[in-house]
Amino acid sequence: MKSNAKRKIFINNMITYGIVAAAYIIMQVLVGTGHVSSLLKGLLVPFCIYVIMAVSLNLTVGILGELSLGHAGFMCVGAFAGALFS
C-alpha cells in the first residue's frame, strides 16, 4: 500500500510538472510569434510574482497551520525580491 501511495503522488507531481512545462512552452511560442500584446507581456511578471506570494502564504498558513502572518510576510518579501531580481 505504501508503494501505491508513493506511485500516486509521483504521478500527480509529474502531471503538475507537465502542465507547467506545457504552459511555459505555449507562452514562449505565443511571445515569439507576436501573438501576445505588450500589455500582457507587462502583466506576466507581476502575475508570476503574485502567484509566488500566494503559494508562500498557502504554505505558511494552510499547510503548516501557523497563524503568524509575520513569517508569511517575510516569505512573501523574499519570494517577491527573488522573483524581481532573477
FENGI-V97229 format. One record per pair of residues at least 6 apart in sequence whose ideal C-beta (glycine too) atoms are under 6 Angstrom apart, sorted by the first residue. I is the first residue (numbers start at 0). J is the second residue. D is the distance in whole Angstrom. If there is no record, write none. Layout:
I J D
I J D
This chain:
29 35 5
48 79 6
48 82 5
51 78 4
51 82 5
52 75 4
52 78 6
55 74 4
55 75 5
55 78 5
56 71 5
59 65 6
59 70 5
59 71 4
59 74 6
